[in-house]
Amino acid sequence: MTAKAYSGRAQHLMATARQLFLEQGIHATGIDQILKRSGTAKMTLYNNFGSKEALVIAVLEAEEVRTLAWLDEVLSKAKDPKAALLGLFDAFEAWFSHTQFRGSLLARAAAEFPARGDPVHRKVADYYAAVLARLENAVAETGRKDARSVAGSMLVALEGATGIAHATGASIAARRAKRAAAKLLG
């Protein structure tokens, strides 16, 4: 997936919306608040997105592109596939340790839009499918025949660590998840 091209004003609006969604949630963030903080005219919102839901989806699409690129970069750093997979947990720990860490916007969006048929929820499900595919390919490179199963467990470990780190502020959750992943990979 590639990010849709938006004007500079629309990108600024999206960045502001993303920050507010992370700070206080999607439902709790009103359009007027986004417009005020961004200094953007209402016409910019409606000309580029048409609605708050479309803005939310655009923000999530941009988050997906950014996150998948980051995962690809982390996975490509190590020459050994097992080391690359375990390196993900080190990268997540660094993310968790960042002072601006507020958890996963995509996971939070799924929680705020729990109906599986909702377009926002579907966008998040598509994201997780893309992450799972990347993990499955990386696990398959280790020679494991059960790559899909192991990748699914690794995704659960990564997402669980993210949720725990967000809720508790304990970046050590990544190290604990890494130990579980190392056992999975054998």
C-alpha positions in Angstrom: 0.0 0.0 0.0 1.2 3.5 -0.8 0.1 6.7 0.9 -2.3 8.8 -1.0 -0.9 12.2 -1.9 -2.5 15.1 -0.1 -1.7 18.8 -0.2 0.5 20.3 2.5 -2.6 21.7 4.3 -4.3 18.4 4.2 -1.2 16.6 5.5 -1.0 19.1 8.4 -4.6 18.5 9.2 -4.0 14.8 9.2 -0.9 15.1 11.4 -2.9 17.3 13.9 -5.8 14.8 13.9 -3.4 11.9 14.5 -1.8 13.6 17.5 -5.2 14.5 19.0 -6.5 10.9 18.3 -3.5 9.6 20.2 -3.9 12.1 23.1 -7.6 11.7 23.7 -9.2 9.1 21.4 -10.9 9.4 18.0 -14.5 9.7 19.3 -13.5 12.3 21.9 -11.8 14.5 19.3 -14.1 16.8 17.5 -13.6 18.3 14.1 -13.7 21.9 15.5 -10.9 21.0 17.8 -8.8 19.5 15.0 -9.4 22.6 12.8 -8.6 25.0 15.7 -5.4 23.3 16.7 -4.2 22.9 13.0 -5.3 26.4 12.0 -6.9 24.9 9.0 -10.1 26.0 7.4 -13.2 23.8 7.4 -13.1 23.8 3.6 -9.7 22.1 3.6 -11.3 19.3 5.6 -14.4 18.9 3.4 -12.5 19.4 0.1 -10.0 16.7 1.0 -11.9 14.3 3.1 -15.6 15.1 3.1 -16.2 13.9 6.6 -14.6 13.1 9.9 -14.8 9.3 9.1 -12.9 9.9 5.9 -10.3 11.9 7.7 -10.0 9.1 10.3 -9.5 6.5 7.5 -7.0 8.7 5.8 -5.0 9.1 9.1 -5.1 5.3 9.6 -4.0 4.7 6.0 -1.0 7.0 6.5 -0.3 5.3 9.9 -0.4 1.9 8.2 2.0 3.0 5.4 4.4 4.5 7.9 4.2 1.5 10.3 4.6 -1.1 7.5 7.6 0.8 6.1 9.1 0.9 9.6 8.5 -2.9 10.0 10.1 -3.6 6.6 13.1 -1.5 7.6 13.6 -3.3 10.9 13.2 -6.7 9.3 15.7 -5.9 6.6 18.5 -4.8 9.1 19.6 -8.3 10.1 21.0 -10.8 7.6 19.7 -13.8 9.6 15.9 -14.1 9.5 15.6 -15.2 13.1 17.7 -12.3 14.3 15.6 -9.9 12.2 12.4 -11.2 13.8 13.8 -10.9 17.3 15.1 -7.5 16.4 11.5 -6.3 16.0 11.1 -6.6 19.7 14.2 -4.5 20.3 12.7 -1.9 17.9 9.4 -2.0 19.8 11.2 -1.6 23.1 12.8 1.6 21.7 9.4 2.8 20.6 7.9 2.1 24.0 10.7 4.0 25.7 10.1 7.1 23.7 8.5 9.9 25.8 5.8 10.5 23.1 4.7 6.8 23.1 0.9 6.6 23.4 0.3 3.0 22.1 -0.9 1.9 18.7 -3.3 4.3 17.0 -4.5 1.4 14.8 -5.3 -0.9 17.8 -7.0 2.0 19.5 -9.1 2.7 16.4 -10.3 -0.9 16.3 -11.3 -0.6 20.0 -13.2 2.6 19.3 -15.0 1.2 16.3 -15.7 -2.4 17.4 -18.2 -3.4 14.7 -16.3 -5.6 12.2 -18.3 -4.1 9.3 -17.3 -0.5 10.2 -15.0 1.0 7.6 -12.5 2.1 10.3 -12.5 -1.4 11.8 -12.0 -3.0 8.4 -9.0 -0.7 7.7 -7.4 -1.9 11.0 -8.1 -5.5 10.1 -6.4 -5.0 6.7 -3.4 -3.5 8.5 -3.1 -6.5 10.8 -3.4 -8.8 7.8 -0.5 -7.0 6.1 1.6 -7.2 9.3 0.8 -10.9 9.6 1.9 -11.5 6.0 5.2 -9.8 6.6 5.8 -11.8 9.7 4.8 -15.0 8.0 7.3 -14.4 5.2 10.1 -13.6 7.7 9.3 -16.8 9.7 9.2 -18.9 6.5 12.7 -17.6 5.8 13.9 -19.3 9.0 12.8 -22.6 7.5 9.8 -23.1 9.7 7.0 -25.1 8.1 4.4 -23.7 10.5 5.2 -20.1 9.5 1.6 -18.9 9.6 1.0 -20.2 13.1 4.3 -18.9 14.5 3.8 -15.5 12.8 0.3 -15.3 14.3 1.7 -15.9 17.8 4.5 -13.4 17.2 1.8 -10.8 16.2 -0.1 -11.5 19.4 3.2 -11.1 21.4 4.0 -7.8 19.7 0.5 -6.4 20.1 0.2 -7.6 23.7 3.5 -6.0 24.5 2.3 -2.8 22.9 -0.9 -2.8 24.9 0.9 -3.6 28.2 3.6 -0.9 27.6 0.9 1.6 26.8 -1.2 0.8 29.9 1.7 0.4 32.4 4.5 2.5 30.9 6.8 -0.6 31.2 8.9 -0.9 28.1 10.2 -4.1 29.5 7.1 -5.8 28.0 9.0 -5.9 24.7 11.8 -8.0 26.3 9.3 -10.4 27.8 7.6 -10.8 24.5 11.0 -11.3 22.8 11.7 -14.2 25.1 8.4 -15.8 24.2 9.1 -15.2 20.5 12.6 -16.8 20.8 11.0 -19.9 22.2 8.5 -19.9 19.3 11.3 -19.7 16.8 13.3 -22.4 18.5 
